[in-house]
Amino acid sequence: MGLCCPCVLFGRNVEQMREVDTPWTGPCICHAIFVEGGIALAATTAALHGFIDPRTTCLVVEGLFFSWWMCGIYTGLVRQSLQKKYHLENSPCDPCMVHCCMHWCALCQEHRELKGRLLDETFEPMTIVNPPPVQQMNSASDSPLPRSTNRADQVHVEMQAL
């Protein structure tokens, strides 16, 4: 999923990481505009190589670098907040640079980290048992009920060993 649909993977990472209800579609659309839109623009520019003025091509390339840089900053800030939230070690270089140079690998690494962290935070549902009310045992002499003198009202219980 990280290679074919990085925008969806990034959106799901943001959705899992935020405490508030952030739908995955917002970050996904922003990522799609910067990365997939830039890739589509680069492919169109390459396909129409002879038809586009070279000065215009230079502007398109500058726009691609700008969009890639913006995506690196945006996704790098999310990576930095992930590192702060779970107290992870920083990589040797800046999180924004990680996303600019190895974007797809960084997204997959973040997803794998979040997936492992979320599995650790799940818990088994507990059964809550309420204790019965306090009971008291009274002897027959302490009982406020009058004792029956009729032998028909009395019950004899015998216990036998099994």
Salt bridges, closest charged atoms under 4 A:
GLU19 OE2 - LYS85 NZ 2.84
GLU36 OE1 - HIS31 ND1 3.64
ASP53 OD2 - ARG55 NE 3.28
GLU110 OE2 - ARG79 NH1 3.21
GLU110 OE2 - HIS99 NE2 2.64
GLU113 OE2 - ARG117 NE 2.79
